[in-house]
């Protein structure tokens, strides 16, 4: 996967459709993405009790990981998780949250956030592959949907 291209596409999407988030300070954006990861960990944990499909959660987390990488000035690379169990996603979401919490204590946080985000993306790509989900295609569809829901969107 060409992560740089995906990050560029995501940046353009965020600029056009999520300027409210891009207008936040970089630190606040990182915390915002940490909250998203926690939300997705909850969705995965609920399994069949969650109204959002597993693939939608997978795609949403993929988009947020790209946005988080952009906020961290991180070029994502292909990484392989040691497991594709949901607990691994939850673990690294917690590690990302730990990095966010370190910000408030003026502790070193960036390396923790970089490592957690890289691991999250590795898990997402591996899990998508196991489930035969074309994450890049679904991400493009999701971006199109999100772009059309804004009140200022062009009529299609």
N, C-alpha and C positions, 0 to 999 in steps of 0.2 A: 504494500500500500504506500502511496505517496503522501506521507503525513504532512509535508510542507504544503502541498497543494490543498489538502483538506483543511489545514489551518488557515490558509489564505481565503478559501471559500467561506469558512466560518467567520472570519474577521469581517468580510464584506457583508455577510448576512447580519451579523451583530450590529454593524454600523448602521445598516438600513432599518433593522427591525427591533433592536434592543439597545437603542441609544441611552435609554434610562440607566441601563447597567454599565455601558461603556463610559457614561459621564461620571460614574462613581470613582473614587480613588482606587488605585490598583489594589491596595490592601482590602478595601471594602468589597471589591469584585472577587478577590480570592475567598473571602469569608462567605460571600453569596454562593459561590460554586461549592464550597464545603457543605452548605445547607442543602444544596441540590443533591450532592452525593448521599447525604444522610437520608433524604427523601427516597432516593432510588433504592438504597439498602432496605428501607422499610417495604417498598413495593415488592422487591424480590423476596423478602422474608414472608410476606403475606401469601405468596404463591397463587393458588387458584382463588383465594378470597379477594385478591386485588382486581379491581375493575379494569385497570389498564393492562394491556397484554404484556407478556414477557418481552416480546420483540419491540414494543413501543418504549418500554423502560430501557431496554438495551440501547436503542437509538438515541433516546433523550440523554442517557448517560454519556454516550459517545460524543454528542454535540457539546455537552458541558465540559467534558474532558478536553476537547479541542479549544474551547473558550478559555478554560483554566490554563492550558499550555500557553495560549497567547498572552494572558495576563501575567504569567510567570516568565515570559520571554524564553520559553522552552521549546526546542525542536524535538517533537516526539519521534521515537524510533521504534522499530519492531522489537518487542520484548515478549518473552514466553513466561507465563505464570507457572508456578509449580503445581497448580491445581485449578480447575474451573468450577469448584464448588462455590455456592453462593457465599459461604462464610469468608472466602478469600476477598470477594468484593467488599463485604462488610468490614473486614479487617483493614483494608487499604482506605476505605472511606473514613474509618475511624482515625487512621493515621493522618489523613488529610485534615480532618477536624482538629486533631492534636496540633498540627502546624498552624491552623487558624487561631487556636487558643494561645499558642506561644507568642503570636503577634501582640496580644494584649498585655503580656508580661515582659515585653521588650526582649524576648529571647530569640535566638537564631531559629528561623522558621523555613526559609526558602528551600534548603536542601531536603527537609522533611516533605515539603509540599511537592517538590520536583519528583522525589522518589515515589511518593504515594500516587501522584498523577500518572507517572509512567507505568506503575504497576496496575493501576485501574485500567488504563488503555490496553495494556497487554492482556488483561483478563477479558475485557470487552471484545477484543478482536478474536481471541481464542474461543470464547464462548459463542460468539456469532458463527464462527467456522463450524464448531461442533453441532450447532443447531441449524446449519445450512442457511443462515440469514445473510443476505447481501447488505451489509451494514452501510456501505457507501451509497448504494441505490436508495435504501430506505431513508438515509439521512437527507439526501437531496429531496425526496418526497416530503419529508417532515419540514424542511426549510421552506419549501413552496407553500405548504399548508400554513405555517406560521406567518409567512409574508402576506398571505391573503387575508388573515384575520384582523389585521390592523385597520382602524377606521380610515386611515389615509392611503390604504392600498389601492392600486389601480384595479379597475373593474376588468375581470377576465372574461 
